[in-house]
């Protein structure tokens, strides 16, 4: 981010993208137009982030706003869905919440740290009830006048913003 706006930056000569809607996968590009997916020897996509049993992100994970390169590494905020039978039993069935993961800034394949819990979950009426209940789904992040604005969908019915100085 430069002045609060996402800016594409090469890492080891390539642009990197996190993508996916069950797992989070990776892809690289020389020009931001043509992309090559990270694949394993058997031609399957390499999962950078997977759902975790017993956690809030037990069913699926999906990338949120563009990743941010910092001195500590690459911060990726991601969305997740919980299934109570295999996940967090304190959350309602199919709750969508969001968390963060830190990757090595020189190798986006290498996870350094992943939060054990969410930083946002549905707790307001417009996040709990709507077209799809129990949803906080983060999508956009900008810095404006010294404050961070995180835009997110709520219960698939409205758009909200969380603000942090």
Long-range contacts (C-beta under 8 A, 24 or more apart in sequence): 1-68, 1-141, 1-143, 3-143, 4-142, 4-143, 4-144, 4-148, 5-142, 5-143, 6-65, 6-66, 6-68, 6-141, 8-32, 9-69, 11-69, 11-105, 11-106, 11-107, 11-108, 12-106, 12-107, 16-67, 16-108, 18-48, 18-49, 18-63, 18-67, 18-76, 18-108, 19-63, 20-45, 20-47, 20-61, 20-62, 20-63, 21-60, 21-62, 22-51, 22-60, 22-61, 22-62, 23-47, 23-48, 23-49, 23-50, 23-51, 23-60, 23-61, 24-48, 24-49, 24-61, 24-62, 24-63, 24-76, 24-78, 26-108, 26-109, 38-109, 46-109, 48-103, 48-108, 48-109, 48-111, 49-76, 49-78, 49-101, 49-111, 49-114, 51-80, 53-86, 53-87, 54-86, 54-87, 54-88, 55-82, 55-87, 55-88, 55-116, 55-117, 56-80, 56-82, 56-87, 56-88, 56-91, 56-95, 56-97, 56-99, 56-117, 56-118, 56-121, 57-81, 57-82, 57-87, 57-97, 57-99, 57-118, 58-82, 58-83, 58-86, 58-87, 58-88, 59-83, 59-86, 59-87, 59-94, 64-98, 64-137, 64-138, 64-139, 64-141, 65-138, 65-139, 65-140, 65-141, 65-150, 66-141, 67-103, 67-108, 68-141, 69-105, 70-105, 71-105, 72-102, 72-105, 72-112, 73-102, 73-103, 73-104, 73-105, 73-112, 74-102, 74-103, 74-104, 74-105, 74-108, 75-100, 75-101, 75-102, 76-100, 76-101, 76-102, 76-103, 77-138, 77-141, 77-150, 79-137, 79-138, 80-118, 91-121, 91-134, 92-122, 92-133, 92-134, 93-134, 94-133, 94-134, 95-121, 95-122, 95-134, 95-135, 96-122, 96-134, 96-135, 96-136, 96-137, 97-121, 97-122, 97-136, 98-136, 98-137, 98-138, 98-152, 120-150, 120-152, 120-162, 122-154, 122-155, 124-154, 126-154, 126-155, 126-157, 126-158, 126-160, 127-154, 127-155, 127-160, 128-155, 129-155, 130-154, 130-155, 130-156, 130-157, 130-158, 131-155, 131-156, 131-157, 132-156, 132-157
